[in-house]
Amino acid sequence: MKSKVETFSNVMRSFEHKFDMRLAFTDFLTMTICAFGQKPGTGISYDESLYLETIAKYKNDKVRFEFPKLLSLLTLEMTERMNSTSEGWDILGEFYEMNLASKTLSQFFTPWPICEFMARCNADNALQNSDSDKRIRILDPACGSGRMLMASSRVFGSQHEYYGIDIDQTCAKITSINLFLSGLFHAEVMWGNALNHSDFRGSYFTSIIPFGLFRIQEREKSKLWNILDSTASEYKKPTNDPPESASKKYPDGSQLKFF
Ligand SMILES: C[S@@+](CC[C@H](N)C(=O)[O-])C[C@H]1O[C@@H](n2cnc3c(N)ncnc32)[C@H](O)[C@@H]1O
């Protein structure tokens, strides 16, 4: 008899029989971030209490053993798909979009080939206009699952800085795991409203030393929040001229404004 192949998606869906799948999925994301944020040399997470509090819901059920299996399936499937040219490796985003995404927040993610096409269009311009020894900062202010950033990393390279913002905490968590598992170690994903950077609700950043994915709760510790804050202060400086980027005239007389 042919046995059913286990995939991230069908193991995740098996939670549905006993648990709320949205909750189980976000618990998986939370525990994965805790597991990736270990104190060097100890094997203990910086967020150990959050990990224990999260797994406690499943302590009397054998499904708790499915969480490590989910993480191994996720990394295997991502690694396999990283070598494929057309479909990308956003396993988490595909699962989320198909099963849990919010229609009211317009959580429809851009198809991978379009993400790659847009990344290539941006790369020509950005790489030409920057010093080759400087890191470029790439931001998706409504990042969803982060696939625009993942596709950009394939075009720009992993040495650059990748930033995402999403108002939905589940998306911020998905993006941070996606960036970490894509080998992007100069990256941060903010949970908050991109239209108002003071609405900082938390953040996740990747790092090489210490190696891992870590949670930040205070906005002052967030590199992304500091970049947004200094950009906003620059923009607010009193001047008679509008900022260069706020209004641009084109040869045909048309004008593009950024508000
Ligand atoms: C249409 S999806 C696009 C996701 C991604 N950029 C892509 O191309 O696949 C829009 C995302 O923006 C997020 N979003 C909506 N309003 C936002 C806001 N004010 N600040 C940050 N994120 C927001 C939603 O939660 C959703 O994940």
The ligand as an SDF file (V2000), in Angstrom:
LIG
                    3D

 27 29  0  0  0  0  0  0  0  0999 V2000
   -1.4970   42.5550   -0.7170 C   0  0  0  0  0  0  0  0  0  0  0  0
   -0.4690   41.9370    0.6360 S   0  0  0  0  0  0  0  0  0  0  0  0
    1.0930   42.1180   -0.1510 C   0  0  0  0  0  0  0  0  0  0  0  0
    2.1910   41.3400    0.5110 C   0  0  0  0  0  0  0  0  0  0  0  0
    3.5600   41.3740   -0.1790 C   0  0  0  0  0  0  0  0  0  0  0  0
    4.0640   42.7270   -0.3340 N   0  0  0  0  0  0  0  0  0  0  0  0
    3.5120   40.7060   -1.5400 C   0  0  0  0  0  0  0  0  0  0  0  0
    3.6610   41.4080   -2.5330 O   0  0  0  0  0  0  0  0  0  0  0  0
    3.3110   39.4880   -1.6090 O   0  0  0  0  0  0  0  0  0  0  0  0
   -0.5960   43.3500    1.6980 C   0  0  0  0  0  0  0  0  0  0  0  0
   -0.0320   43.1570    3.1300 C   0  0  0  0  0  0  0  0  0  0  0  0
   -0.0180   44.4510    3.7290 O   0  0  0  0  0  0  0  0  0  0  0  0
   -0.3720   44.3350    5.0800 C   0  0  0  0  0  0  0  0  0  0  0  0
   -0.8530   45.6840    5.4850 N   0  0  0  0  0  0  0  0  0  0  0  0
   -2.0410   46.2770    5.2190 C   0  0  0  0  0  0  0  0  0  0  0  0
   -2.0740   47.5320    5.7350 N   0  0  0  0  0  0  0  0  0  0  0  0
   -0.8600   47.7340    6.3240 C   0  0  0  0  0  0  0  0  0  0  0  0
   -0.2660   48.8390    7.0230 C   0  0  0  0  0  0  0  0  0  0  0  0
   -0.9210   49.9850    7.2310 N   0  0  0  0  0  0  0  0  0  0  0  0
    0.9880   48.6910    7.5100 N   0  0  0  0  0  0  0  0  0  0  0  0
    1.6730   47.5460    7.3190 C   0  0  0  0  0  0  0  0  0  0  0  0
    1.1550   46.4820    6.6750 N   0  0  0  0  0  0  0  0  0  0  0  0
   -0.0770   46.5580    6.1770 C   0  0  0  0  0  0  0  0  0  0  0  0
   -1.3900   43.2220    5.1270 C   0  0  0  0  0  0  0  0  0  0  0  0
   -1.4400   42.6080    6.4080 O   0  0  0  0  0  0  0  0  0  0  0  0
   -0.8510   42.2640    4.0410 C   0  0  0  0  0  0  0  0  0  0  0  0
   -0.0440   41.2850    4.6060 O   0  0  0  0  0  0  0  0  0  0  0  0
  1  2  1  0
  2  3  1  0
  2 10  1  0
  3  4  1  0
  4  5  1  0
  5  6  1  0
  5  7  1  0
  7  8  2  0
  7  9  1  0
 10 11  1  0
 11 12  1  0
 11 26  1  0
 12 13  1  0
 13 14  1  0
 13 24  1  0
 14 15  1  0
 14 23  1  0
 15 16  2  0
 16 17  1  0
 17 18  1  0
 17 23  2  0
 18 19  1  0
 18 20  2  0
 20 21  1  0
 21 22  2  0
 22 23  1  0
 24 25  1  0
 24 26  1  0
 26 27  1  0
M  CHG  2   2   1   9  -1
M  END
$$$$
